[in-house]
């Protein structure tokens, strides 16, 4: 058995599912660079499209189960942090996806196997393949285990908190510091929910909610950071 096939077998052990449809697994692990030549190769871009939707569903389901009282304004930035490309790439590295990938020689030479984009896309494609081959329960079982660290380690602990990161980003562009404003306060005095809006010159404002003003400001800052990443 060659090294890549051994990596594929090891990957199946780690994700806890042996594929009945081997071609489906192979397609999920095949990067579009493999099709650059004359041969027609089925790669993982279409599976990535489906996997993104499955991932969003499972992440939203899990978030609702973990916090039955959270509002949409709190859940949305959390969801975005769990399903973005960097999170998917971290999961891909955690499950050892890179050695199992099938790439062209040229893509391998330029380091595509360790690229966040390539790994994140392949992770989404793998999610779709699990869903097709084993059903939603199999995909959910994989997700709950593979994303465990993403839930245990909030996005704002990966480096600086969102407010600091947003401030540093604004300063790097020579912009004024972010401005925060409480635009709503709901709930009883013993359990208030704050809605905060953050504004940066030249950008659409974003909102966040939290059980304290500070938490709401962090949520709004994270929403602004994620919105900026989506436009990048």
Beta strands, then each sheet from edge to edge (+ up, - down):
strand 1: 179-186
strand 2: 193-199
strand 3: 206-210
sheet 1: 1+ 2- 3+
end
